[in-house]
Amino acid sequence: MDPKMQSSFIPKTSISADRGGRSSSTVNLFFLISVLILIVTLAIAGFFFFYNANQQKQIDTITASLIASEKKDYSEPIVDAWTALDKRTRAANEMLQRHYAVSSLFKLLQDLTVKNIRFTRFDFTLKDDAAEKTSISLALSGEGRSYNAVSYQSDVMKSSESLDDALFSDIRLDEKGNILFSMKASVDPDLTSYKKLFIAQ
Amino acid sequence: MSPNITALVLLIASAGVAFGLVSPQYAKYQVLSESKVQYQTAADQAKKVREVREKLISSAANISNLEKDRLARMLPDTVDTVRLTIDITGIASKYGILIKKIDVKPDEKNANSAMLVASPFATAQKAQSFNALPISFTLNTSYENFNSFLSDLEKSLRMIDVVSISVVPNQVGQYDFSVAARTYSFVSGTAPMVSSKTSPVSAAADDPKVKVLLMLERLSSLKLDRGFFDSQLFKNLRDFGVEVVAEPKGRPNPFAPIGQ
């Protein structure tokens, strides 16, 4: 029998010695992985550290430029002056858009008054509310030579596009035989608009 | 030391680095990234501020001092009641009208505010940055002269809105006119740096980013509209103001009859 031939399936080396070899290679791999993890972790920490420092530097640069622009461009007195000028211009423009020219009311009255009628009292009141609605009320007293003249005057007033709700009342005779009357009406606000009057001229 | 134990120590050290260095640096990275975006936005807004500012400089230069003076005359900071009286009587005197008395409520902004609250015109006025002051006067003249006077009053650069007129004939060709009107004064109230939108962050108003945003918001709201000064409506208004001439001053007895 060949002495080199193994006659038994039972290994001659001890089991413990074989196990020891496999354990050593496992430990080495475990060690290497641990080292790698540590290196990667440190690298990530380093990356964030330097990246953040760079970010901070950029932010500081922008902050410095913002502060420099603030000192150069945000001069409060000049901005205040512009703000006041702008606000005054807008307010003046708004006022001018709403400006009233009530002389047009007298012009209307001149055009509408019948030859045989005269007015003895004139009261005009303009009210404008917060909703920018303007209401103009007109109250007149007058006298006419005849009922016909007063009646025609009433027709003329009622047919005027600039007057609404023209109402004649208190019609009576005076001692001279003239017909006295009172009249109330509301006036179209457009009639007294300075802007519209100006454009019409 | 056994390699296993060393590896374990290294893993623990890695965990320590991860939690002790990486985690806070990552948190800082997130904060800085967000902050950088905000600062870059602020830098862009600062550029816009410069652009808007340049435009405003140009717009302001296009409005002459004469036009600014006319604007200030149209809507003064305060109504000088003496000068207003001189202006109105000056217009009246052109037509031989004598106004004996003009009542003007003093231009006291605070007192006026109380008046405005009671007035239906109040809300509109407050929104439009002006105060209205009531004026009233009576005069006796012919119808034709009153019409001319009224027409001039409407064209006056010093804005006067007639809101009530009563006419009663008293003699042949003469009438008593009672007029109520109002004139206006400007409420400057310069806008503060902190806007209404951002008022809760007023504490952060020192932050350059916030300042840029507020300044951009403020400058962008300004127009300095040349169109108003070019409008015929404004140009057509006439300045009836009378120059006040200096007179000799100094009297030993200020109560002595004038001339003595």
Interface residues (C-beta under 8 A of the other chain):
Chain A: S24 V27 N28 F30 F31 I33 S34 V35 I37 L38 T41 L42 I44 A45 F48 F49 Y51 N52 Q55 Q56 Q58 I59 I62 T63 S65 L66 I67 S69 E70 D73 Y74 V79 D80 W82 T83 A84 L85 D86 K87 R88 T89 R90 A91 A92 N93 E94 M95 L96 R98 H99 Y100 A101 V102 S103 F106 F119 T120 R121 F122 D123 F124 T125 L126 K127 D128 D129 A130 E132 Y194 K195 F198
Chain B: S2 P3 N4 T6 A7 L8 L10 L11 A13 S14 V17 A18 L21 V22 Q25 Y26 K28 Y29 L32 S33 S35 K36 Y39 Q40 A42 A43 A46 V49 R50 R53 L56 A60 I63 K68 L71 A72 M74 L75 P120 F121 A122 T123 A124 Q128 S129 F130 Y143 N147 L150 S151 E154 M159 D161 V162 V163 S164 I165 S166 V167 V168 P169 Y184 F186 S188 G189 T190 A191 P208 K209 K211 V212 M215 R218 L219 S221 L222 K223 L224 D225 F228 F229 S231 Q232 L233 F234 N236 L237
